[in-house]
Amino acid sequence: MNAWPDAPDAHEYGHVQPSDVETLLIGGALDFSTPPNFARDELLPMLSNGHQVVLSEFGHTTDFWGTQEEAGTHLITTFYDSGRVDDSLYWHRTIDFTPPVSQGSIAKTILTVMVGFALLAVIWLALLARRVRLRGGTGRKTGAWIRSLGPIVFGLGGWFLGALFAMTLWPSVPLDDQFLAVFSIGVPIWIGVYAGWVQPDTPTRMRAKGVWAAGMGALVGAWLGFHATTGLMALASAVVGAAVASNLSLLVLDIWTERSARSRTATRAGVVATDAPVVGPSETEQPEVVLR
């Protein structure tokens, strides 16, 4: 006992006390937590009426209570009833240490998912970039779907791609590094959301503003989302934050541009109304008087 202040009788529990009580010690030959030889060498010699049963191919307590339950019940009840040790109902079983799923197969599955998502995101973004370059943008309905569902693929695929690069080229960089997460998630969402927003009739100046609005929103949203929680949920919240902030930035830009256009239109209409000439009788014309 390692406590302070020490109780007066604490040392009595620091070593095994002799006992003549009938005691049954049950252990598993494959118990690596409390090997049966500890009980045999250190505890059993202090029990004058002690008995030990070592079950072949058994591990710790979970094995005893969950495997061959009828044999275990018979062993305990017989000892309680008569003091006899009867393990005759146990039968030998062979332990297979081959796991149902190996670590190698798990690693291959995870790698396949990572590479698949990364390729899907890269291919989708490349097709969107080609469409914007050739047609000037996407349709409004198609763009809405891209801006709402696309960030899931763009964000996860981007982070998987960044993680693969980090593990291959920069193994010293942890996978939960904030800069790795923010840029690998924010940049693909930036490109994808902008491609879904821009239209063929969008002016050149508006396109430049849209690029900056989508980019700043995606990066700031990814940073805020990543720090909103911890663990794997930080990646999910970073994806959501980047998508929401990027779309919100473009929405604010659209509203601001529309209001500015309305304001300019109203101002021009007022100027035209003010500068319009007043139509009246000509100064050279004289009123005509008719006498009858």
N, C-alpha and C positions, 0 to 999 in steps of 0.2 A: 504494500500500500504506500503510494507516494503522495501523501497529503500532509498539509501543515495547517494548524498544529496537530501533532500526532496524538491519537487517542492512547490511553494507557494500555488497552488490551489489543492494540492494532497488530502487534507482532505475533499474536497467537494465530492470526490468519495468514501469516507470511510463509507457512510451511504446512505440509500435510499432517493432520492429526490422526493418530491410530484409532481404529474403530472396529468393533466386533459385530456391527449390524450387517445382516445379509445384504449384499450389494451386487447388482448385475451391471457390468460394464459392456456396452455394445459399441463396436467401432467398425469402420469399413477399411478394408485393406488398401483402398485407393483414396483414403481421406488425407489430403495434403494440408488441410487446415489444422486438424488435431490428429496427427498420426497415432495409430493404436499402440505403437511401441512406447510412447510417452506414458500412457495409462498403465501398460504392463510393467515398465521399469520404475516409475515414480509413485504411482498411486496404488496399484494392486498389492505391493508388499506391505502396505500399511493397513490393509483390510483383511483381517483374519478370516472372515467369512465372505470374501469377495470372489466373484467369478467374472470371467471375461469371455466374450464371444467376438471373434473377428470374422466379419462376413466377406467372403471372397468377391471381388469385382464390385464392391460397393464404395461409395464416396462418403460425403458428410450426411447431415441429418435429412436433407431433402431426399436422398436416395432411400434412406431407411423408411421414411414415412410414405413415400410415393411409389416404391417398387416392392412387389411381392408383399402386399399389405396383410394378406391372410397369414403368411408365415411370421411376420413381425408381431401381429396380434397374438398368435399362438405362443410365441416365445415369451412375451411379457406376461400374459395371463397365467401361463403355466408356472412361471417363476413366482408370481404373487400368490398363487393358490397353494403350491407345494414346495417352493424353493428349488425345484428342479430346473435345470437348463436344458431345454429341448428346442434345438434348431433344425429338427429333422425335416420340416416342411420347406426349407430353403432348397432351391435347385441352382446349379451353377449356370451362370449366364456369361456369354462372351461380350466384352466391351469393344465396340468399334469406335476408335478415336477419329475416324474420318468425318469431318463436318459435312452437313448436308449442302452447305454453300461455302466454298473456299474463299479466302481473302483475295486470291487472284481473280476469281470470277466476279466478285463484288467490284474490284478495281476496274475490271474491263467494262462492266455495266456502267459504272459512273463515268468512265472515260468516253464511252460511246454516247451517253446522254450529253456530256459537255461538248464534244465535237459536233454532234448533230445539231444542237441548239446554236452553236457558234456559226456553223455553215448556213443554217437556215436564216439567221439574222444577216449575215454578210450577203447572201444571194438576194434576199428580199430588198435590202438597202441598195444594192447595185441595180436591181431592176427599177426601183423607184427613181434613182438618180438618172438612169437612162431615159425614163419616161418624162421626167421634168426637163431634161435637156432637149428631147425631140419634140415633145408636145407642149412644153411650157408649164405643165402642172398636171394634177389629177382632177377628176370630176369631184363635185361636191359630196355626193353620196359615198363614193369610194374613199375620198379623203377623210370623211367622218369615221369610217370603219378603221382606216389606218391609224388615225389619231387616238382612237379609243382602245382597240385591241392590239395594235401593233407594238406599243411600248412593252407589253409582256414579253414578246419574242425579242425585241430589240434590247431590252434591259438585261434579261437573263442571258441571252446569247452573247452580248457584249461582255458581261462579267465572266462567263465561262471562257471566252476568248482571252480576256486579260489574265485570268487565273492560269490558263495553259501557258501563256507567254511567261508569266512570273515563275511558274514551276520549272520551265525549261531554261530560260535565260537568266532569271534573277531569283535563284532559290532562297536567297537571304530575305526576300520581301515576304512578309506574312500574307496569307490570303485574305485576312480581315483588315488589311491596311486601308485607311480611309481614302487616300489618294487613288489607290488602285480601284477601289469600289466606285468612287465618285466619277472618275473619268471613264472607266470602262462601261459604266451604266449610263452616265449622263450624255456622252457624245453620241452613241447610237440612237438614243431616244431623241436627242436634238435633231439629228439628220432625218429620222423617220417622221417626227411630228411636223417639221418644216415641209417635207415633201408632201405630206397629206394636207397641209394648209394652203400652199401656193397653188394658184389657178392660172390657166393660160392667159387670162386678161389682167393679171396682176401687174401694175406698173413696175418699172425697174427700181425706182426709189423705194417703193413699198416692199419689194423683194429683199432689198438690203436691210431694211428695218426689221423684216420678219426673221431673217437669219439671226440677227443679234438678239431679238426678243426670245426666239425659241431656244437659242444657245444659253443665254444667261438664266432663263427660267429652268432649263433642264439641269444645269450644273448646280445652281443654288438649291433647287428642289431635291436633287440627289444627295447633296451634302446634309441638308436638314433631315431628310428621311433616314439617312444612315445613322445619324446621331440621336434619332428619336427612340431607338430601342437597341437591343444587343443580340448577339448570336446570329443565327440564320434569318431571324425576322428582320434584322437590320438591312439585309439585301432586298427583301420584299418591300419594306417601307421606303428604301431608296428608289426602287423602281416606281412605286406609286407616287412618291414625292416628285420625281423628275417628270413623270407624265403629266401630273396635275399642274405643276408650276409652269411647264412649257406651254401647255394648252391655254392656261390662264393668261400668260403673258401675251400670246397671240390674240386672245379674245379682247384684252384691254387695248391692244394696238388697233384692232378692227374698230372697236367702239370709238376710240379717240380719233381715228382717221375719218370715220363717218361724221362725227360731230364737227370736226374741223371743216369738212367739205360743206356741211349744211350751213355753218357759220359764214364761210366765204360766199356761198350762194346768196344768203340773206343780205350780206353786206353789199354785194354787187347790185342786188335788186334795189336796195335803198339808194345807192348812188345814182343809178339810172333814173329812178323816180325823181330825185332831187334836181338833176341836171336837165330834165326834159323841158323844152321851151313852152311858155304859156301862149296858147293860141287865142288871139283877139282880133279886133278890127284893124286893118292896115292904117298906118298913120297918113297915107296919101289919099285914102278913101274919105270922102265927105258924106255926111248923111244926106240922103235924098229926101227933098221936101216936095210933096205933091199937093198942089192947090187945086181945089175943085170949086 
